Amino acid sequence: MNFQELGIVCPQEASLGDSSSMEPVIKACCICGTKGTADLFTKCSSCQAVLYCSDECRIADWNHVGDGHSHSVWCSKMKNYMTRNQELAELPFTYAKETACANFDETKYKAFLSRHGILNHGFWRCETIGFNCENVPLPKFGTLPIEGDAYVLPVEGLILEEPSTMTPTSLAHPLQNWKEYYDWRGFQMDSPIAILLSYPLTLYHILAAHLPRDYPHLNITGNGCKITIHIIGVEKEADMIPVFSELGVLLPNVEFIINMLGPEISHSVGQQTKKWDKMKVTLHKTVYHHFNGEAPDLVIGFNAGLGAYRTWPQTLKKLQKHRVPAYFTDYCQYSCECSNMAMQGLGLGTISAPVINPFRSPVRKFCQEHDMPWYSNGFIFHLKYSTEQGT
């Protein structure tokens, strides 16, 4: 995104040349937030996940009391999370060793996008929103101007935007991973298009693999069926609506009614609708528990952070009351566990055991305060409601 066009002044961007010309990786203390180069910090000697600038901060984290976030409680869990590093990094793309590296920070990501000729172009502008703009208000979602070739990549754009002649995927034998999808669609394994398509492919994976297993009595994805899906907590997805049309290519015999809801969506695009052959997507600027539209067959939340935002408890209560199938993705196991704590704390139930999403983004999300593996749409879980309905 060109923030200067929007009147937002950001610090000078780092060089986008080779890695030797890039600025050093900047890390931060997980307690006090002090920032500096990696050599100024020490990791927890046991879990190797969190970083401290001093013994004082390390001791303060271990002895922290009152909200369940003492490192003495989380250390063994984080140690287990760290064992998933290699498994999460195992992706079929030719560039995966680069993008799944623990030190793949914002500067390296911009260099990667620049080499592919997609930095700050089309839908790829969504990938750098907020980079190098700490404490700067961001534009509301849904207002990102996308002009010309939205996918930018010429071959991928032609494949995705032209009417499909593909043989529909079989729900009896759905596509299992990125390699199968790329082969089916005709993409080369050096294409970064998976970064954008992680959202519709994750939704496809939930419909094709998770929903039949978890809710076998439901038959909402058969030929001729119509399915209403509410995607909640929407942010940058509001600027990428056309990528969801890929769902209609994967499942062309299903009619999709999709409502995208989120408080951070711009007022200017609220109630805006986009239509394709058998798909309609409508944006709503609202928190989900204030929405009074058509009841859904399925609720989805991408990178939800159910334990991190104050608006989620009322939404979770609504979901539990109506007992609608609800699936969420999150960046890491730590966030999933916080979601489980939120459900249990509200007396609404628990979550299913999080599983690694085969259609996660191939880009590891860099975090200054810890080294736990983070990937957009990295893990999938669904809500398991308590026997008694919430109020």
Secondary structure as GFF3:
##gff-version 3
##sequence-region A 1 391
A	DSSP	three_ten_helix	3	6	.	.	.	ID=ss1
A	DSSP	three_ten_helix	19	21	.	.	.	ID=ss2
A	DSSP	beta_strand	26	28	.	.	.	ID=ss3
A	DSSP	beta_strand	35	37	.	.	.	ID=ss4
A	DSSP	three_ten_helix	38	40	.	.	.	ID=ss5
A	DSSP	beta_strand	42	43	.	.	.	ID=ss6
A	DSSP	beta_strand	51	52	.	.	.	ID=ss7
A	DSSP	alpha_helix	55	62	.	.	.	ID=ss8
A	DSSP	alpha_helix	71	82	.	.	.	ID=ss9
A	DSSP	alpha_helix	85	89	.	.	.	ID=ss10
A	DSSP	alpha_helix	96	99	.	.	.	ID=ss11
A	DSSP	alpha_helix	106	115	.	.	.	ID=ss12
A	DSSP	three_ten_helix	122	128	.	.	.	ID=ss13
A	DSSP	alpha_helix	154	161	.	.	.	ID=ss14
A	DSSP	alpha_helix	178	185	.	.	.	ID=ss15
A	DSSP	alpha_helix	194	205	.	.	.	ID=ss16
A	DSSP	pi_helix	206	210	.	.	.	ID=ss17
A	DSSP	alpha_helix	211	214	.	.	.	ID=ss18
A	DSSP	beta_strand	226	232	.	.	.	ID=ss19
A	DSSP	three_ten_helix	236	239	.	.	.	ID=ss20
A	DSSP	three_ten_helix	241	245	.	.	.	ID=ss21
A	DSSP	alpha_helix	246	250	.	.	.	ID=ss22
A	DSSP	beta_strand	255	261	.	.	.	ID=ss23
A	DSSP	three_ten_helix	267	269	.	.	.	ID=ss24
A	DSSP	beta_strand	273	276	.	.	.	ID=ss25
A	DSSP	beta_strand	279	284	.	.	.	ID=ss26
A	DSSP	three_ten_helix	288	290	.	.	.	ID=ss27
A	DSSP	beta_strand	298	301	.	.	.	ID=ss28
A	DSSP	alpha_helix	312	322	.	.	.	ID=ss29
A	DSSP	beta_strand	326	330	.	.	.	ID=ss30
A	DSSP	alpha_helix	333	345	.	.	.	ID=ss31
A	DSSP	beta_strand	349	351	.	.	.	ID=ss32
A	DSSP	beta_strand	355	356	.	.	.	ID=ss33
A	DSSP	beta_strand	379	385	.	.	.	ID=ss34
###
